[in-house]
Amino acid sequence: MRVPRSARVDATRQRLRQHRLATVCEEAACPNAGECWSQGHATLMILGAVCTRACAFCKVATGRPAAPDVDEPARVAEAVADLRLRHVVITSVDRDDLPDGGAAHFARCIEAIRRRAPGVSVEVLTPDFRRKPGALERVAAARPDVYNHNVETVPRLYRAIRPGADYAHSLELLARAKQHAPRAFTKSGLMLGLGESREEVLAVMDDLRGAGVDFLTVGQYLQPTPRHAPVARYATPAEFDAFAAAARERGFLLVSSSPLTRSSYHADADFERLRRTRPERRAAGAGRA
């Protein structure tokens, strides 16, 4: 991947610095960051840049996070307006140290965006809120347009790749998101190249559809540093195409499956296309344009 060097990339970076916001684009070393920033898009990462977990695939720093910044929701809303986004993706680190896992902070960010930029659709990519009763309900009550939670990999690999998480709990979270936010689309994703089999990937697709998940992303795992889990293999473009076809056969409304697919890659265009084709589902939040 070539990293684009342009005035637009620099302008996006400067605006994010001005609003004192972190992005998963930088913290997780996303390979698509240059392309997205050249279009003025960025995935905002709230609740700090230090995670309480240490997943074997993720470059985000692990440690003891600072207290949530009470002014961050207002800055998020200002950045969304400043960047003139039509669709914003908000994610966070895991905050197992907080009683609600950061759910109220997510909700305040959504609410601030609704006030400052009422025509913008909001997609949240949340942690699993494990052992945080009421957390999912708090986020759902703020009416995001898309509720995303990634299962990341197949259940057999959880202990090695996603310690601290539980596959069954993640499926339950997605099913409950559909229950508590019925007008929102639900979304999940997984990575290839960690040692999973084709049959295991197809089984995850079946599980996600069983939980009512609408959107699916499938991308290639890339080892961010030598300390992280190694790449077991690189899936071919034909394999990604085959998984995309299998996902559509299973009824996913939207599928993105390619080596560079990530949760928020082209999320704005994908959501807009689906909103045009399914007007009955076009507004989870208030004040839709």
N, C-alpha and C positions, 0 to 999 in steps of 0.2 A: 504494500500500500504506500502510495506517495502521500506525504503530509502536505495538504495545500497551504501555500503561503499567499495570503491576500489581505487586502485592507479589511474585507468583511470578517475574516477570522480574527484579526487583531481587534476589530471593533466589538465583536461578540465577547472576546476575552476581557476587554476593558470594561464593558458594561457589567459583566459578572463580578469583576473585581470591585467596581464602584458600589454594587449592591451587597458586597461581602457575602457572596453565596458560593457554596461548594457545588461541584457537579460530579456525577458518576462518570462522565466522559473522561475527566482527568484522574480522579481517584482510583478508578478501576482500569485505567489504561485502555479505553475502548478504541478499537482500530478504526472506527468510523468517525471519531471526534472531528477530524479536520473537515470532512465532507459536511457534517451537520453544522458545524460552526460557520462554514462558508455560506450557509443558507440562513444563518441567524438563529439556529435551533440549538438547544442545550437541554439535557435532562438534569433537573435540579435535585440535589441531595441535601435533605434537611436533617436536623438533629445532630449536626456535627460531622466530622470526617474520621471519627474513631469508633470502631465497632467493638461490641462486647464478645463477639464470636471470632473464630479463626477457621473459616472454611478453606479447604485445601485448594480451591480454584480461584479464590478472590484476592485481589491485590490491595483492597482497602485496608488501612492500618487497623491493628487490633490493640486494645488497651482499655484504660479507664477514661470514658468520655467526660467532658465537662457538662454542666447543667444546661438544659435547653435554653436557647436565646429567645426570650419572650418577644423580641422585636422581629424575629425572623419571618413570621407569616406576612407582616406588612411589607418587608423587603422582597419576599417572594412575589407578592402581588404587583409591586412596583416594577420588578424585573420583567414579569410577564407582559405588563403594559408597555414597558420601554422597548422590549424586543419585538413587540407587535405580533405575538404568537397567536395562532388560531387554536392550537391544541398544545397543552403543556403536560409533560410527564414529570411527576414528583415521586422520588424514591427516598430511602433513608438507610442508614446503618441499622443494625440490630441494636436495640436499647433494652437489653434484659435487666438493666439496672433501674429502670423506671417502672412504677407500679402498673402503668397502662401500656408499657412498651413504646410510648410516644404517640399513641392513638389520638389523644386530644390535640397534640401539636399538628398532626396531619389534618384533622378536622378544621383547626383554625386557619391553616394555609388555604384549604379549599374555600372556606367562608370568606377569607380576605380577597381571594381572586374573584369570587362571585360579585363582591362589592366593587372592586376596582376595575375589573375587565369582564363584565357580565356576558359577553358574547363568546368567551373562550371555553372550549371543552377541556375537562380536567381528567387526566388519567393518573391514578395512584398505583405505585408498585410497592407494596407494603411487606414488612417482615412477617413472620408467621404468628406473632403475638402469642407464642406458646406460654401457657400458664398465666395469661393476662385476661381474666374474665371481663367481658364487656367491652374490650378494646375494638374488636371488629365492628360491633354495633355502633360505637361512637364514630368511626370513620364512615360507615354506611349511612348514618343519619345525616352526614354532610352532603350526600348525594353526588358522589363522583360519577362521571360519565362512563369511565372504565375502571374496574377494580382488577388489578393484576397482582398475582403472587406466583412466583416461579417455583416449580418443583425441582428444577435444575438438572436432576439426573434420575436414574432408575433406582428403585428402593434397595436393591442389593448393594449399591455403592454408597449409600448414605453414611454409614459409619466411617468410611475412609474419606469421603469427599465433603460431606455436609454434617459434621459432628455438631450435636446440640439441636439438630432439627429432627423431625419425625415425619416420614412420608404420609402416613395415615392422617396425621394432624393437618398437614398442608392440604390434602384433599378435602377434609372436613371444612377447613377454613374457606376454600373456594365454594363449596356447596352452600355454606351459611351466608357467604357474600351474595350469592344469587337470591337467597331467601330474604335477606334484609335490605337488599337494594335491587328489587326485581326489574327496574327500568334501566339499570346499568348493564353494560356488557362485562362479562368476566373473561379473564385472560391468564394464560400461563405459558411457560416456556421451559425448554430443556436443552442441554448441550450434548453434542456427540463427540466422541473421541476420548472418553474416560474409561473405556473397557466394557461398555454395554453391548448387548447383542441386539440384532434387528427385532427379534421376538419381544425382548424386554421393552424396547421403544414403542412398539405397537401396543403392548399391554398398558403402558403409561397413557397412550392416547385414549384407549378404551376407558381407563379410570377417570381421565379428565372429562370425557364426554359424560360419563356416569355422574360426575359432579356438576354437570350443566355448564361446563366451560365453553365459551363462544369462540375465543381467539386462541391460536396456538403459534408460538414461535419456536423454531428449531435452528440452532446455529452450531458452528464448530468451536470447541474449546481450544483456547490458545494459552499456553503456559506463560503467565505473566513474569515470573522470575524463576531462577533455578531452585528456589526453596519450595515452590508450589508443585502440585501433582503433575507428573509428566503426561504428555500427550500419548495415549496408547496407539492411536492411529488417526489419520486424516480421512474423513469421509469424502467420497468423490461427489462432484456435482450431480451425477446421475442418481446417486443414493439420496441426496437431498430432494431431488425431483420426485423420486419414488415415495419418500416419506410425505411430501406435500400432497401427492395424489391419494395416499392412504388416509391422510387426515381429512381431506375433503370428502372422501367416501364415508367417513365416520360422522360427517355433519357439522364440522367446524365452519363457522360463518366466514372466518378470515384466517388464512394460513400464510406464514412467511417462513420459508425453509431454504436456507442457503448458507454457505460457509461464513459469511459476514453478518448474517442476521443476528440482531440483539433485541432485547425487549422493546426498546423505544425507537429502533431504527425505522424511519419512515412511518412512525406511528401516527403523525398528523395526517398524512395523505391517506393512509389506510382507513383511519376513522372517518375522514370526510367522505371517502368513497362509499363506505358502508352506510353512513348517515343519509346519503342521497338515495341509496337503493332501498333503505328500510326506514321510511319516514315515521312509522309508528313507534320506532325506538329511538328517535333522534334527540330526546331531551331528558336526561336524568336529573340535571340541575335546573336551577331557576334561571329565567331570563335568556333562554336560548335565542340566538340570532336567527 
